[in-house]
Amino acid sequence: MTDHQELAGRHVAFFSWRDTHNPEGGGAERYLEKMAQGLVARGVRVTIFCAAHAAAPPDEVVDGIHFIRRGSKLTVYSEGFSGLARGRFGHVDLVVDVQNGLPFFTRAATKAPVVVLVHHVHREQWPVVYPGLVGKVGWAIEHRLAPRLYRSCQYVAVSRATRDELVPLGVDRQRIAVVHNGTDPVVATGVGKSDHPTIAVVGRLVPHKQVEHAIDAALALRAEHPDLRLHVVGSGWWEAELHRYAADRGAGDTVVFEGHVDETRKHEVYEQAWALALPSLKEGWGLVVGEAGMHRTPTVAYRSAGGTRESITHDVSGLLVDEPHDFVEALRDLLADAELRGRLGEGSLEMSHRFTWEHAQESFAHVVAAVLRGERVDAQDPDAE
């Protein structure tokens, strides 16, 4: 019997604090919905429970997925837990608990098998986003309580770096399957590379994305490249702070805040850019790396971010650095050296084709089928090798 035959007719419920329509949604939510679509294509009935928000109705079906949106950014956890415990989602064969820092505690609400999906461990992010007691409590839940509560559950990590971060928390390596992100087909724009030095930043504007590092780099390089532009694409609750940061440093027209844009404009920025700056404190993978790579745009990122060590091959498809000073120097090298940009651009294009959503969906479906059979999966995605 194939995985497809075993999955047909089953009901899988995902619990996530956001979906892609949420203004704060990003790469993690893109991954979630792609995996859900892969299950739908295999005959699975899929429900995604997430927080309510103004950008989408409380109940709707999209691409065969039933979205149920209840609660706020914080109360979504209690709403999801109580809904599952009281059977409001009907019969559920398997639960996918998306642990974005905090789990939904679904293990205590259902007898159905639970798969824990983790993009990255939030050790470094808690004190940045929630300084003080709240951050300490959050980190205690993530690294002490959650591993104990889910100690018998199957985990899925989006990178080997995330898997390696989970093991010291007490998660058995033999229960962690690695299923990488894919890359969407390129959106052709025809605009080509900009005729002046251009750097792009794409993503949610929140503190741990450290967009300030990209702003600092652009301003440090402005003396050498007076016509340099840094295009910041995205929105988020830290956006006003970034506008103030740039203004206080006299950025002027060097830094261009694009805000939230449609897919066409986002890909125009990727295509025009000479480099993508990804100064995030932590990335489970870095979906933007592959998106930029589709346009032959190499990425500069921090090695310590974790997943970037797999989405980027250093000096082949981009540059990995350790310190803010190195971040500036790497961008300086790319802006000054057309041959280097060309070589890394070709490498980034090749890398972007290596990881597909189809392969990721097949791997994720295999994990779900195995768990429904009562088995555990520790195999890595072959693309990780």
N, C-alpha and C positions, 0 to 999 in steps of 0.2 A: 504494500500500500504506500502511495506517495504522500508527501506532506500536503499536497493539494487536496487529496481525498480525505485526509484526516481533518483538515481545517474547514472544509465546506460545511456550512450550517452552524458553525460554532459562534458564540457571542464573546467578543473581546472588548473590555471596557478600559480605556485609557483615562488616567487621572492626571491632569496637568494644570498648573495655575494660569497658563495663558494659551491662546491659540494665535495663528498667524494674523488674524484680523485685529487683534489687540494692539493698541499703539505701542506697547512695550514688547510685542512679539519680535522674535529674531530667528537666528539659525537653529536654535533648539526646537522651536515650534515648527519650523520648516521640516526638520528631521522627523519629528513626531507625526506630522500629517502625511509625509511621504511613506513612512512605515505603515500607517493606517491604510493608505490607499493600496499599498501592496497586499495587505490582508484582504481588503474588499475584492481585489482582482482575483483572489483565490477562494472566493465564496464565503468569506467571513462576514458576519454582521458586526459592525464596529460602532461603538459609542465613544465619544470624547467628552469628558466632563471637565469644564474649566470655568474660570471666573467670568462673571457678567461684565459687559462694558458697552459703551454707547455705540461702538462701531459695528455691532452685530446683534441680531435678535436673540432672545433667551433660548429658543429652540429652532433648529433648522437642519436640513439634510443637504450636504454639499459633497459631490463626488461619491455618493453612497454612504457617507459617514454622518451619523446622527450626532450633532453638537448639542450639548446641554450646558447652558451657561447660567451659573448661580453664584451668588456671593460676591465678595470683593477680593482684593488682592490677598487679604489675610483670612477672611471668613470662608473663602473657597475650600479651605482644608476641612473645617468642621462640616460644611455643607456636603462635601463629597463623602466624608466618613459616615455621616448619619444617613445619607441617601443610600449608600451601599449596604450599611448594616440593616436598614429597614426594607431592603429589597425594592427600592424605587426604580431601579434600572432593569427590573425583571431578572430572569435567570442569566447569570454571568458565568461563562465557562472558564475565563481567565482574566486577570486584572494586570494591567501594566501601570505601575506606580512610577510616575516621572519625578524623580527626586532632584528638584532644582534647589539644593540647599536643604529644604525641609521635605520629608516624605508626607504622604497623606495618611499614614498609619493604617493602610488598607489591610495589612496582615491581621490586624485585630478586629476587622469588620466583616471578614468573609472567610468561608472555608474553601473557596476556589483558589487554585494556584496563583501566585503573584510573581510577576517579573518586575524587577527594579531597574529602571532605565536611568543611567547617570551620565551626564555630559562631562562634568568635572567636579572635583571636590572644591569646596568654597573656603578652605582654610584662610587664604589671603584676603578674601572678599568680605567676610563678616565684619572685621574691624573697620573697613573702609566704608561700607554701605550703612552699617549699624554700629557706630562706635559705642563703647560702654557695655552695660549689662545686657542689653538686647542681643548684641552680637555675640557675647559670651554664651548666652543661653542657646542661641541658634547653632553655634559651633558645637556645643555640648550635645545637642540633639543629633546633629549630623554625624559626629565622629564617635559618639558613645552609645546613645540610645538606638538610633536607626540600625547599625550593624547587628545589634543584639535582637531587635524585633524581627529583622528579616534574615536571621542567621541560616535558615533552611531554604531560602528563596534563590532562584536564578537571577543573576545580574546580567545586564547588557551595558557595556561601556563603549563609547564611540571612538576610543583610541586606546592604544597600549599604555600611553601616559596616564590616562584616567584609571585603567585597570591597576597600574602600579601604585597609584595613589590610594586606591581602595583597600589594597591588601594590608597596609599597616594599620588601617582602622579596624581590622578584624574580619574582613570579608575573605572567605576562602577563595583562593585563586582558581580552584577547580570549578567554581560556580560562576565565573565571570567570562562571558563570551564577548569578543570584540567585533562590533559591526560598525564599520566606518560610514561617514557621510558620503553622499554622491555629489555630483555637480549637474546643475540644470543645463540644458542645451543653450548655446550662446544666442543672445539676442543681437542680431546684426543691426548696426546703426550706420555704418559707412562714413563716420566722421573722421576716422583715422587718428593718429597721434597728434597731440597739440604741437604747434610750432614754437611754443615757449615752454620752459620747464614747468611741469604740472605734477603734483602729488595728490593722491586721493586718500580719504579716510571714509569708510562706509560701515555703518553700524548704529546700534542704539547709543544715544548720548547719555551715558551713566558714568559715575566716577571711576569704576574699575576698568573702563575702556581706555582711560588715561589719554584722552585726545589732547590734553595739554602738552604731552611730550611731542606730538606731531606739530602742534602750533609752535612750540619752542624751536623745534628743528627747522621749520620753514623760516622763522625769523632769523635764526643763526645763519642760514644760507642765503638770505636775501641780499647781503652785500655782494656776494659773488654772482647772484642771478637776480637782478633788480626786477625782472618781469616774472619771477616765480609766483605760482599760485597754488594754494592748498585748498582743495575743494572738500568740504566736510558734508557728507550725505547722511541724513538720518535725523531722528528726533528723539526726545526723551526728557526726563525730569531734570537732568543736569544741563540742559541746553542753555538756559539763561546764564548760568554760571560760566559756561564756555564763552558766550558772547562777551561777558564782562572781562573774562581773562584775556581774551584777544584784544579788546579795546584798551585795557589797562597797559598792555605792552605795545601799544601803537601799531597794531597789525595792519590797520588800514585796509586796502583792497588786496593785500597779500593772502588773507584768509577769507574764503567765500563759504558762507553757510548756506547750503542748498535746502536744508530742511528735509521733510519727508517727500520723496519724489516717486514717480511711477517707474515701472521696470525699464521703459525705453530710456528715460533720462539717466537712471542709475547705470545702465550699460554704456551710455555715451560717456559718462565720467570715467568708467573703467577703461574704455577704449582710448580716450584722450590722454589718460594719465601716463606718465613715464615710470611711476612707481606707486604701489599701494603701501601706505603706512598702517601697520597694525600694532600699536603700542600697548595692547591689552595686558592687564595683570595676569589674566588666566583665560585660556580658550580650551574648550573640550576638543575642538577640531579647528575651527576657523573657516566657515563656509565661504566667506568673502575671498579667501585665498584662491579657491578654484574658480570662482566667478571672475576674478580679475585675470587669472591665468588664461581663461578662454579668449582674452583679448591681448595675450602676450604681454601682460603687465605683471612684472615680478613684485614680490612682497618683501618688505623689511619688517621683522617681528622679533619679539623677545624669545629667546630660547627657553627661558624659565616659565613661559606661559603654558607649557605642557604639550597640548595637541599640535601646536605649530611645528614641533619636531617631526611630525609625520605628514602634515599637509604641505610642508616645505622641505625640500632637500637643499641643505645649505650649499651655496655657491653653484647650484645646478638650476633651481627654480626660484631662488630668492636668497635672502641673506638673514641669518639668525645672529642676534647680538645679545650681549649680557647687561650693558649699562646704558643709561640715557646718552652719555657721550658717544658710545659706539653706535647708537641709533642715528645720531646726527651724521657721524662719519660714513656710515653705510649709505645713507641717502645722498651725501655729498659725492661719493664714488659713483653712484648710479646716474646722478644728474650730469656729471662731468665726463662720463665714459660711455659713448654710444655703443661701442663694441660690447662692453659688459652688459648694457641694457639689452642688446640684441640677443646675446647668448642666454642670459637668464630669462628673457622673454620667451624664447623658444622652449627652454626647459619648463617654464611655468605652463605653457600650452600643452606640452606632453604630459605633465603631471596632472593637469585638469581632466584629461581623458582617461586617466588610469582608474579613477574612482567613479563608478556609475550608481545611480539610484536603483537601477534594475538589480544589480548585484547585491546592494545593501538590502533591498526588499526581500530577495530570495534568502539571504542569510538570516534576516530577522524572522521571516516566516518559518524557517527551519528551527530556530530556537523555540518559537511558540509551539510548534508541533511536538517537539521533543518534550517540552514541559508538560503538555497535555497528556503525553504518554507516561509521565512520571519520571522522565529522565532529566539529567543535568548536562549542560553543554559548556565546555571550557575551550573549544576550538577558536582560534583567531581567524578573522577574515583573511583569506588568502592574499588579498591586496596589501595586507600589513607587512608582508614579508619582503 
